[in-house]
Structures are given as structure tokens and as C-alpha cells.
């Protein structure tokens, strides 16, 4: 298994931007020292839910302060960009990170953000499809042109070219069954689960992914990445108390997705959501929270039920203090990661009966 660190770069109480960036950079440097595979950067706009409007820029900053860490976007929201310019920025970031860039792409889900860019969220899937085709052509072909409903590109050559050929690895954020199937059929890596996803939804995503891979006739193993909130504490009691911080994520993301989020002067107001799970259910079934042994048990449960190959860990959660984030990362790397380094999840291969 491989392990990464996901950074939302949020501030639940609308703290100073410099503090958010400094903390995220220190966490990335520690991840590099502790042997994590990569760090993954969110993109969000116009609220304290996320202070990172351009993950490619922050990726270059992190690369300048780390040695081995791969740096990914999770995700660049394609419909918010002019795709030809974005292709140039991806190639430039790949050059400036010395080929350590991973490119996560998504179509977005926050109507609040789209409206402030003058865009219609209902067009996001079609815009995403066209933009992705343009970016792939721009990065892999010396010359290209494109005629679509949203974008028209005359014959064009971009500079620079990426270091990684044919392009940096592409990852697609996919939550719905249709999106997962589409990602597999395109031949891209899939990021699923969501940091606030219940275990049942993760299992459903795995089953859809497994079936899509088999129906496409692809070989195993395949990369299956799950994103989850992780907190390794000295004892279960302290970890259980941190469920309130996970609840902040659940409420904020849920309200933004439903377009019911209240934002006052940029501050995303925490709101209880309909059919909200109990903290006990979240702790037991949704979150990788606990002491090291408890987290190992919960992670093993994921391996026993899915084909997980990469766990993207969300350590900076809600209002959790920065020093506690660093301690949790250290405990996870020391007491949990080594146990799973040589383990893999279920194989999705179909058994052939003789």
C-alpha cells in the first residue's frame, strides 16, 4: 500500500491565510521526512472552506521544500479554467517540480463557486469532457486543434512540454457509479471515497470500480485510491473527542454540495445537515480515528473488503490544532504505515473456472 496526505487548506474560523499556508507547508515537509508517497492539494474558492484557489502554484512551493514527495492536485476544477492555458500551467508545474507532479482533475460540485465565476454547474460535465480532451491533446501532440460546444481552439502548440511523458499521471475524482465507470473506460486513475464518505459508500464504489475494470477487459492490479479522515491519538478517548472536527467537514461539504451553505464575509457557517450520522456511528464506521491499534484494525477492515492500493489521509481536520496534526502524522507513520507497506487489498480479478 501507498499513503498520501490530503490538504484542504481550510480555516474553520477564517484565520489568517499565512497561517494556513505555513501549516500546510510544514505538514508537507513532515510527510516527506516520514516517507509518505505524496501530498494532494484541494482547490476551493470564495469561502473559508478552502484557501487554495490554485493548487498548481502551491504544488511548486511544496516541491521547493521537499525531496521525494510527489505533489498532486485533488482536484483542479476543470470547468473553472480556460483549458489551453491550464495545459500550459500543468506542463510548467511539471517542469518546476522536476517531474514530481500528479494531476487530479474534477468537474466541481459547488454551485456557490460556479455562480461567482459566471458559470452554470449544470454544464460542468460537458465542459469537463471537452476540457479534458483539449488538455490531453495539448500535452501529448505537437500541434492540435479543437471544435466543441464550449471551446474552440485553432491550430496550437504549447510550451513548455511536460517532463513526464506523455503527461503527468491523471487522476479523476469520481463519486457516482457513472463517473467511476467513465474514469475506468478512459484509462485514468480514480480517486473515490471522499473524506466524509461512509464505509457503505466506499464499498459500493469499490464494487462499481471492480466491475468496470473487469468489463473493460483491463488487467489487475489497478490503482484504487480511497480518501479518509485519519487521526491517530495516544488513546481512543482523545481520538473519539475529535469526531466533532470531522463533523465540521461533513456539514460544510454537505451544505456546499446542496447549495445551502451560509457564507458571511467569506466565513462558511457550520450547519447541521439533514439525516446527519451520530458521532458514535462516524467514529466506529466512517473515520480512521483511534489509537494506533484501533486505526490498524479499521484500516485492515478496508483491506478485507476493498481493493484499496492507496490511502489518501486527511490529517488536518476541522479545528484540530496544528501541533496535534503533526503528532497524528508521526504516530501514523511510526505505528501504522509499516504494518501495511507490504499488504494489498482484495484483487478484483474474476476467477476463471476450469
PyMOL commands that set and color helices and strands:
alter all, ss='L'
color gray80, all
select helices_A, chain A and resi 17-34+55-63+78-80+83-96+111-116+121-140+177-186+199-215+236-241+243-258+279-286+292-305+322-340
alter helices_A, ss='H'
color red, helices_A
select strands_A, chain A and resi 2-7+38-41+70-77+101-106+144-147+152-156+170-173+189-192+224-232+263-264+267-268+288-290+310-314
alter strands_A, ss='S'
color yellow, strands_A
deselect
rebuild
show_as cartoon
